Amino acid sequence: MRVIAVSTLRSFWEAHLSAEQSLKAWYEEVRSASWTQPADIKAQFRHASVLKNRRVVFNIKGNDYWLVVSVAFKLQIVYVKFVGTHRAYDAIDAETIDAA
């Protein structure tokens, strides 16, 4: 999968140093994946939540942070839409947020 907006992840881990290794590990796993359907994501990340609108929420660093992405299976692209703390996540709508 190609991950769009790695710079968003980098900006977040620069502000939240404890998230860096977990986000880098997530990125490397996703980059080497080839998902064709939501079940493929769940098989790789059993704690991921698949939402409407091709959205997926990942728990990062033992559920300290949440990452929302949009997945274009045919294009093999994952778009980062949001990365943040639980408090910040509670303030958004994961199904409609458009930018990280």
Secondary structure as the mmCIF struct_conf table of DSSP 4:
data_model
#
loop_
_struct_conf.conf_type_id
_struct_conf.id
_struct_conf.beg_label_comp_id
_struct_conf.beg_label_asym_id
_struct_conf.beg_label_seq_id
_struct_conf.end_label_comp_id
_struct_conf.end_label_asym_id
_struct_conf.end_label_seq_id
STRN STRN1 ARG A 2 ILE A 4
HELX_RH_AL_P HELX_RH_AL_P1 VAL A 6 ALA A 15
BEND BEND1 HIS A 16 HIS A 16
HELX_RH_3T_P HELX_RH_3T_P1 LEU A 17 ALA A 19
HELX_RH_AL_P HELX_RH_AL_P2 GLU A 20 ARG A 31
TURN_TY1_P TURN_TY1_P1 SER A 32 SER A 32
BEND BEND2 THR A 36 GLN A 37
HELX_RH_AL_P HELX_RH_AL_P3 PRO A 38 GLN A 44
TURN_TY1_P TURN_TY1_P2 ARG A 46 HIS A 47
STRN STRN2 SER A 49 VAL A 50
BEND BEND3 LYS A 52 LYS A 52
TURN_TY1_P TURN_TY1_P3 ASN A 53 ARG A 54
STRN STRN3 ARG A 55 ILE A 60
TURN_TY1_P TURN_TY1_P4 LYS A 61 ASP A 64
STRN STRN4 TYR A 65 ALA A 72
TURN_TY1_P TURN_TY1_P5 PHE A 73 GLN A 76
STRN STRN5 ILE A 77 THR A 85
HELX_RH_AL_P HELX_RH_AL_P4 HIS A 86 ASP A 90
TURN_TY1_P TURN_TY1_P6 ALA A 91 ALA A 91
BEND BEND4 ILE A 92 ILE A 92
TURN_TY1_P TURN_TY1_P7 ALA A 94 THR A 96
#
